[in-house]
Each structure stands twice: as C-alpha cells, then as structure tokens.
C-alpha cells in the first residue's frame, strides 16, 4: 500500500487529521474494515467523548446552538452596515429567548392564558351536563368542528392536524391537509405536539387531578370520576384504532399523501367535520374542492368512535388537547434537572427560527462556503445522472424519465433567499409580520402559533410559492439535511455544512466523504423506494415502465435482507436484546428508503470526488500517511456518524428511527461500494447490494 508523502500541514489540516486519529480505533490495524468498518473508523470516538455526546451530528448541533446562545446572551453588537430593521429582528429573537429563560415569570404567570382558551372551547362547544352520556351526533358535529377550528387558529390540534400543502396530484395547487400529529417531523413553527391518545398511558388518579385543574365545571357537577373513566376508555379505544388500522392496498407514499375531495372525506368520516373546519380557516372566497388526508382508513374509524362517545367526553378531550399543547409553556413546565439555556435554544429551533438563522449565518457561513457547497451538490447530481445511465436493470424509456426528474431537482443551499431572505432583516420583519414578542413566554408562543396558522391558510390563495423552505427541521443552524420529496428539492442547510463535515480549508476527500455523502444521500432520496413514486413534475403516480419498477423492487429485497441480518449492537459491541433475551436485528423493511439513500450517497459522492482527484490530486494529512486518498475519503464517510450509543439505546433506536443505527450506517454502505472494497483490499470486490 503506497501512502501519501505530500502533506497538508495548515492548522485546519492538522486539526482535521487529529480528529480523524482520535476517532479511529486505537488498535485499528487489528480490525477488518471489510466486515467492521464502524469499529475501525469510530472505535476511538466513545472513549474520547465519554459523557454528553451521543454522535457526531449531535455534537455539531450543540456547537451550533452555542453560537446562537452566545449572541443572544450578550448585548446587541451591530455590524457596520446594520439598519434599524437589523436591530428590530435581533430584539425579537432575543426577547423570545429571554422570556423563555425567565423561569420566575413563567411560574408567577400560573396557567397564563389557558383558562381563556378553555372558556373559548366551552363557548363554541358547550356542555350543560358533564354527567350526561348523550353521544356526539347531529348538531354537536358542527360545534365540535367549531372548537377544532379554534384549536387550529391557535396552533393546536385534535387527532390530526389541519394545514395546507401542495396537491401531489396537481402540483401547481395548494390544498388543505389533515395530517398525523408528528412532533418530530412537523414543518410548522411551534407545531402541535400533544396527541390525545397519550391519555391512555396515564392512570385514573392523574386524569382526575388534571380535570380538577382544567375543568372545574365537571368537578362542581360531581362528574369528575365518571368523566375521567370515560376519557381513559376513549383514549384506549383510540390507541386500538391507531394500532389496528392497516391499509394493505396502498403503499407508503399513497398512504401519506392520499388525496380525495373534501366531500368524500366528510362522507367517510362525518364526525371530524373536514368541510366545516376548512371553510372556517380558508381565506374568504376559497372554493373547497380537494384535500390530502394522511392514513385515510384511520379517520373513518376515529369518526365512528367519536359518534359513539358521550359529547361531554369529546369536549373534555378537546380541552385536554388545548391544555396539552400549551402545558410546556406555563407554570410547572420547567424541568429543574434540565439546562434551561439549552432547552430555550431548542425552543428557538421551532419558534423564530429564520431570525435566529440570520445571526448564525452572519457568524458561520460565508458566500464562499455557500458556493463551495453548491458545487459539491451540483457535482453530486451530475454523478448520480451518470450512474443512472450505466445501470443495467432499467430500460431506456424509464432512464429518460428519471434523468428528467434529476434535471428538475431544485437545490436549496444554506438558507432561503426569498420567503424570507434569511440574511435580510427587512425581509424577515415582513415575513414575521403580526408576531408580537413580549416578556411573557406563553404570549409569545401564542402569537407565533397564530401567525403560523394564518401563514398556512393564506397559502390557499395561491399562487404556489416555489421558494419557501419548511419552517422547522432545516433552518440554518440545524445539523440536518433533507429531500423534500413532494417538491423534488434537496435542502442542505448551513448548519450541516460545517467542520468536521465540510471545510474549504481541508483536502476535498474529507468534504466529499462527509458532506458529499450526505448530499448524495438527499439526491438519492428522490429515487428511493418512496421518492421514486413522485414523477418529474412531483406528481404522485406510477410513471416508470412496469419492468423497470419490478426490477427496482426486486433489487430492494437485497437491501432488506442485508440490513435485517445485522444484529443491533452498542458502541462496545454488546448485542441489543429483547426482554426475552432474543437478539434484536436492524429492521431492514422499515429503514429501506434511508438505506438506499445511504448507499446511493456514498457511491455517488465517491464518483464525484474521484473525478476531481484524478484531475488534481490533493495532499495527504500528517499522522495519516499510512492511508491512501481513497481510504481517507472512506474514513471521512465512516466518521460522519460515529456514536457512543449503548445496546439499550440502539434497541430503542431500532424501533423508532427511520434510519438504521449509526454503526450499521457506516458498516453496510461500505460493503455496497466496490471502490471501498478495492481501497481496503477486501477479498470480495463486488458490492453486496446495488441500486443506483
Ligand atoms: Zn435520509
């Protein structure tokens, strides 16, 4: 093996080299990279990161949050070219942050505006007698819908969350949506987080205690215990519906993006009042036609349950939902065991995120960075296209379609530049128009949620804004990237385009091995087992020839089997086990789209980098002279997701995470890269599984 002698010895290179060395297993030479590349590349990480760290991306995320915290906890320090708008938006986000930090004021504020909200729900959906078993029917449907519509206007939700999105059957149009409440993947600013089915995990005494706080009318009528039992029974039935609903005839994309007419949705689930809520929330003059409903079969069953439940219980559930969504911002919500500064920084992730982004961008992201990341991304798209042309399992007609979609893929790099322009204070001020920041944490949350609800429904007035970014999850200090499948758009925020994943000052194999792999991962998502159902115009339909679609599906089986055979292990090699002491394996079916993207990202990024390296080879790194440039590229890839998760952590991860556990994300894609096997001189040279 010939090593590198021409070395880069700049401070950035020395730092990068030292990080790679600390992550490497102390005795990496004793480990076979061909079978255990995770241990080889990341074996040193757990001992070097003994406490707070869980993985490389969360390390980067907390460093990025610290940048914003630093700025917000110090007096405003204007740049030379700052305008009064710059100061205004700084004060907005600093005020939002300070109110969150003011634990005394939160405690003194008691229930804040929650009783007013509850009174409003009771006014719209009145219950005379909390002891009555009269079920929800007829005119009460209308009242329930009024209450849900009110909940929507204050950014909360019952069962599913009303909003708007692009119609996947007619991608130039925005239509109303009814989606599952998904706290971790919501695109909304301060989106709803409370799901009423969580009542099923509480015991009767706790529910009674809550009723005493939020529903004194029921207590006065002596209905507390009966209402609590009824709520518990209701939520248990709801959980039953959530677990038992299956939609065997539809695939994942069709279930998540199911569209129908509002009239048909109402007919299938009359108690949920789709038409009524949409009519109330949509702009005046909006012509109601189609809507999107996630997991359609679920809602017919929820509607039936509602119609068989006492109206008093349904109203109480609506009140619990209101309370549950605002409970994190009132008295008693502050967990003394948690670092409040960190908690409030996480809150900023979901509140005035684009203003916080401006502060972050000014510190950590230059035009040159943006240009360099754009080049990486563009090169990745080219390489992906070249791979498409070479695959032998797809016919020419389908290849032409796939290349057409790739050609149309929008790349959003760093930050939004139009709605809003995250670097422009005037644009940000206009975007957040209507948000009022005060010293009350509760009022700030309410104001932001109301603003966001308006923004959501205004989108129905059209035309479709092609420039927006999701409002959560990918703003500028987030160490994450995304393929927005319904928009054929790959987003690479500034927060993930940072050292150690990307730097303009180190050899290209490091940035391509890491950020390049991540970028390729996002490109591939447009063509994974889920994304491939969206055509060149982001219409959800079958647009490939049958034989190419069958060939694709057949190849995915290799990935499912490959990952399903991998026992889940912790950083120390301990195997994750069930309570019955059975070995837990990676769920190859559940993680399939991510696994396709991981392998696609790695092989595509290698191709993109290799072309550049052939043209002008880059220097080696001090202390790592024993590695070839190809090996260094793969080390950068392997160290992107080093972690110190225990076997127990991984057991949980396997059951909830759409990605394979970190160790498998390093180990398996390496085995699917012929170039990796060549670089590390593995006995087997062919990739185990291959799609793109
Ligand atoms: Zn992904």
Boltz pocket constraint, residues with backbone or C-beta under 6 A from the ligand:
constraints:
  - pocket:
      binder: B
      contacts: [[A, 481], [A, 521], [A, 525], [A, 594], [A, 597]]
      max_distance: 6.0
